[in-house]
Amino acid sequence: MKKLKTSMIVGLGIATLAGCFPKASEVIRSLPVENKEQILAKYNQAEIAEGQVLFTSNCAKCHKLKEPESRTPEQWNKTLKRMIPKAKLNDRDGQLVRAYLIVNAKES
């Protein structure tokens, strides 16, 4: 009986902690890997510049910033699906950061 009670407490604790970790929204998780031309067709220069400001101001809070050209669009897409929720960016801001990084990413 004591083992069952302990197991239930541990399970409840794990479930509670799992709920505390941010998850990417469906919008962010479903974004396809786009190339520079596709991003430029969707976003104007002001939005790209806003993405740069958001990237600089939000991502540098927790760690040293990577240069946009240090990764390919595919690599940025994978990283951002994990990092956008941690930075607590809303979908629009996350998409602008992603647009800025992909436009300036190294070629695949």
Salt bridges, closest charged atoms under 4 A:
GLU26 OE1 - ARG29 NH2 2.68
GLU34 OE2 - LYS42 NZ 3.20
GLU34 OE1 - ARG98 NH1 3.00
GLU50 OE2 - ARG92 NH1 2.97
ASP93 OD1 - ARG92 NH1 3.62
